[in-house]
Amino acid sequence: MRKSLLVSWEERQPPALWQAARRGGLGLLLLSLASALGVVIQKRLYGAYQVLTARLRQVIQEEHTPDEDSSSRESESVILQVQRRLSVRMTLRQRLSLISFYRSSLFWVQCLLWACGVAWLAGLFYWSRPFSNWVFGISVRGMSTTGMGFAPENQGWAPLDWVMTLGQEATIGIPLLILFLAMLTRISIRAGNFFSDQYVNRWAHLQDDTRARLRGPTLSRALRAWVRVGVYLILGMVIFYQLHQLGALTQAVAILLGFLSFALSLASQSLLKDLIGGLMILIEDQYAVGDVVSIGDQSGLVESVGLRVTQLRNLDGELISIPNGTIDTVRNLSSSWSRVNYALTVSIAADVDAVMALMESVAQDLYHEPPWADRILEPPEMLGIDEIAHSGVLIRILIKTQPLQQWPVGREYRRRLKQALDASGIAVGVPRLDLVGPALPRTPAL
């Protein structure tokens, strides 16, 4: 007791105050230098982030701009172009995620450094020490931290003791706790984004299946969402644990939270169904971003596959959002490969052998022509006559194509076939109607 009073009296004397002021000035200078160094690094990281963002926008713009270089289209198939652009996009996003992780970590470390630095400066003087204790907290370990200068010998440093004992033998200050939780949350999310992109990018490069590589962006986005859900769940558990440790969760508050949890569980049944449905869509690879699908009475290009909703863009440019829990039957029009299923109805009097030979010849010419050869996977298959009716003879042919190429290939085939039919004088089917009735009486001659 006497020793503690003597130490307190000495801290109030001018020599001790001047010594504390010198130490505080030196600490403030080091803190400013460290902060300036962090600002310089932040500027460099921001510049690199801007360059990569511009490059990513350029890649996305190239995907939506038709390639005017015919030589590149002849030497490289459409699906290989898509794979190459997806690979570049995923690599750029992985680098962006890494830079975002560095920037976020540096920002929060600077915030933590300034918070601890200001509290340390406040702890050097006896009149501002309560503020330091409010920020740092209180330790009961009986362990001293060297270099702090203001902690008594029978007391430890609360933040270090709180981390080492997982909060069992120390209580961290509310400001530092909030800052610490916010820092861990943001850094964990950024780290999860980077590792998700890295894992999916590496997985996609190791796969020989083209379909697996096209699923990369969708899987990366889904992993990011699950990482955020996990981080927020852990954050909520930590917050409730701290409230319990502080004695804030009284019986009344616990009952209120129970009712709220019950109400949220009832209200989130559809949300949980959507989340499970989205997870099954990704696991079973029902469709991915870039596919053209038909879901119920809606169809279009898949623009986004989230954990809750799937977004389609139809030919009218309308964005359609469909909850994953309501999706029952899905028709994927572009999974792995596609097909032109074309049927032509010709006149009942036409030479069907000549028509079939003409249709197959036009398809074979299209198959061997360089601009279209990369889009057609296999030689066209002539099925033959499917139907004979009063309207004509139905002849069907199949052309297997790359995903999403059945429409341009089908349009070009129909254009060439129309020209060939006109040149050969073959007429398409026209419904015939023969009128048969009783003979009319002949008018007698006058």
GIKARA-V509149 format. One record per pair of residues at least 24 apart in sequence whose ideal C-beta (glycine too) atoms are under 7 Angstrom apart, sorted by sequence separation. I is the first residue (numbers start at 1). J is the second residue. If there is no record, write none. Layout:
BEGIN
i,j
I,J
I,J
END
This chain:
BEGIN
i,j
141,165
196,220
281,305
298,322
376,400
377,401
124,149
137,162
376,401
377,402
59,85
124,150
356,382
375,401
123,150
196,223
295,322
375,402
141,169
196,224
278,306
279,307
356,384
59,88
140,169
141,170
278,307
59,89
139,169
140,170
278,308
375,405
139,170
193,224
196,227
138,170
192,224
275,307
295,327
56,89
59,92
137,170
138,171
275,308
352,385
376,409
137,171
274,308
363,397
375,409
137,172
192,227
295,330
56,92
137,173
359,395
363,399
393,429
55,92
56,93
136,173
271,308
293,330
294,331
360,397
372,409
392,429
135,173
189,227
293,331
359,397
391,429
134,173
137,176
189,228
192,231
293,332
294,333
356,395
52,92
135,175
136,176
293,333
337,377
355,395
372,412
391,431
135,176
291,332
292,333
352,393
390,431
189,231
292,334
390,432
52,95
53,96
188,231
281,324
287,330
291,334
343,386
350,393
352,395
52,96
286,330
291,335
348,392
287,332
347,392
348,393
185,231
278,324
286,332
345,391
346,392
366,412
49,96
52,99
277,324
345,392
346,393
366,413
277,325
345,393
274,323
345,394
346,395
49,99
185,235
274,324
277,327
363,413
366,416
48,99
274,325
343,394
344,395
362,413
273,325
343,395
343,396
45,99
181,235
362,416
270,325
342,397
362,417
45,102
181,238
341,398
45,103
340,398
359,417
362,420
339,398
340,399
115,175
222,282
339,399
42,103
115,176
339,400
340,401
339,401
358,420
219,282
337,400
338,401
42,106
115,179
218,282
337,401
338,402
41,106
177,242
337,402
338,403
337,403
338,404
340,406
358,424
112,179
336,403
338,405
339,406
38,106
111,179
335,403
338,406
342,410
334,403
340,409
215,285
218,288
334,404
340,410
112,183
218,289
342,413
355,426
38,110
217,289
215,288
340,413
214,288
35,110
108,183
214,290
350,426
350,427
108,186
167,245
34,113
108,187
346,426
347,427
225,306
346,427
347,428
31,113
104,186
105,187
225,307
346,428
347,429
31,114
104,187
345,428
346,429
347,430
345,429
222,307
31,117
104,190
218,305
101,190
27,117
100,190
101,191
27,120
28,121
100,193
101,194
27,121
97,193
98,194
24,121
97,194
24,124
97,197
23,124
94,197
20,124
93,197
94,198
20,125
90,197
94,201
91,201
90,201
292,404
12,126
90,204
11,126
211,335
211,336
23,149
90,216
83,210
86,213
90,217
86,214
83,213
86,216
79,210
86,217
74,370
78,374
74,371
77,374
78,375
73,371
70,371
79,402
78,402
79,403
77,402
78,405
END
